[in-house]
């Protein structure tokens, strides 16, 4: 997946590798327009811990260490939304 104008997503290829472990056909993606927040839910597992990777990227992990959710603040401003599927994937 790539971001919108001006950038590519830092998690490129993550969904493909996680799909086999979570059983999801694709992640759930929600964008909150008023707050410019992009939420990407990858797994239905319970969140055991959350880690901030910089001030605008938060990743939630399950007890087994797998990624459950990625939250990106200022997603549109940073060019990460709208999300456009990469045709090569």
C-alpha positions as CSV (number, residue, x, y, z in Angstrom):
1,X,0.0,0.0,0.0
2,X,1.1,3.5,-0.6
3,X,0.1,6.7,1.0
4,X,-1.5,9.7,-0.8
5,X,0.4,12.4,-2.5
6,X,4.0,12.9,-1.3
7,X,4.9,9.7,0.4
8,X,4.8,6.0,0.8
9,X,3.5,4.1,3.8
10,X,6.2,3.0,6.3
11,X,4.5,-0.3,6.9
12,X,4.7,-1.4,3.2
13,X,4.2,-5.2,2.9
14,X,3.0,-5.5,6.5
15,X,-0.6,-6.5,5.7
16,X,0.4,-9.3,3.4
17,X,2.6,-11.0,6.0
18,X,0.0,-10.5,8.8
19,X,-2.9,-11.8,6.8
20,X,-1.7,-15.4,7.2
21,X,-1.5,-15.1,11.0
22,X,-4.7,-13.3,11.7
23,X,-7.0,-14.9,9.2
24,X,-8.3,-11.5,8.0
25,X,-8.8,-11.1,4.3
26,X,-7.8,-7.4,4.7
27,X,-7.4,-4.9,7.5
28,X,-10.2,-2.6,8.7
29,X,-9.3,1.0,7.9
30,X,-11.0,4.0,9.5
31,X,-10.2,7.6,8.9
32,X,-11.5,10.3,11.3
33,X,-11.8,13.5,9.2
34,X,-12.2,16.0,12.0
35,X,-9.1,14.8,13.8
36,X,-7.0,13.6,10.8
37,X,-6.5,10.2,12.4
38,X,-6.0,7.0,10.4
39,X,-6.7,3.7,12.2
40,X,-5.7,0.4,10.7
41,X,-7.0,-2.7,12.5
42,X,-5.0,-5.8,11.5
43,X,-6.1,-8.3,14.0
44,X,-9.1,-9.1,16.3
45,X,-6.8,-10.1,19.1
46,X,-7.0,-8.1,22.4
47,X,-4.5,-5.3,22.8
48,X,-1.9,-6.1,25.5
49,X,0.3,-3.0,25.1
50,X,0.7,0.1,23.0
51,X,4.0,1.7,21.9
52,X,4.5,5.2,20.5
53,X,6.9,5.3,17.5
54,X,7.4,9.0,17.3
55,X,4.7,11.4,18.4
56,X,2.3,10.5,15.6
57,X,2.5,6.7,15.2
58,X,1.1,4.4,17.8
59,X,1.2,0.6,17.4
60,X,-0.9,-1.8,19.5
61,X,0.4,-5.3,20.2
62,X,-1.3,-8.5,21.3
63,X,0.1,-10.7,24.1
64,X,2.0,-12.8,21.6
65,X,3.8,-9.7,20.2
66,X,1.8,-9.5,16.9
67,X,0.5,-6.2,15.7
68,X,-3.1,-5.5,16.4
69,X,-3.6,-1.9,15.3
70,X,-1.7,1.0,13.9
71,X,-2.9,4.6,14.6
72,X,-1.4,7.5,12.6
73,X,-2.0,11.1,13.7
74,X,-2.1,13.8,11.0
75,X,-2.4,11.1,8.4
76,X,-3.7,13.3,5.6
77,X,-1.2,16.1,6.4
78,X,1.7,13.6,6.2
79,X,0.3,12.1,2.9
80,X,-0.7,8.8,4.3
81,X,-4.3,9.1,3.5
82,X,-6.1,8.4,1.3
83,X,-4.7,4.9,1.2
84,X,-4.3,3.6,-2.4
85,X,-3.7,-0.1,-3.0
86,X,-0.3,-0.8,-4.7
87,X,-1.1,-2.5,-8.0
88,X,2.1,-4.6,-7.8
89,X,0.9,-6.3,-4.6
